[in-house]
Amino acid sequence: LKRWAEKNSFDLLTNTLVLNKQGKFEFVYSYDCNGIGKVKRINDFIDVNKFERILAYGDSSGDLEMLNMADEAYFKPFS
């Protein structure tokens, strides 16, 4: 995902995966990027007040707080 974002000139805000001692991937959070943590991550990265309109797209319950901060919100769960 990182290479795709760079190739398309997108900033990528995501959790980080590391390989633990048991050889399994686990998340490393500066804070949990779900729920209110997702909103915090967005606000730490960019001043949303500088934008006239905010659009948000989500697909899980962890996106609800982010969707609530948007002027236009779109929700489509993966099926």
Beta strands, then each sheet from edge to edge (+ up, - down):
strand 1: 16-19
strand 2: 25-28
strand 3: 55-58
strand 4: 72-75
sheet 1: 1+ 2-
sheet 2: 3+ 4+
end
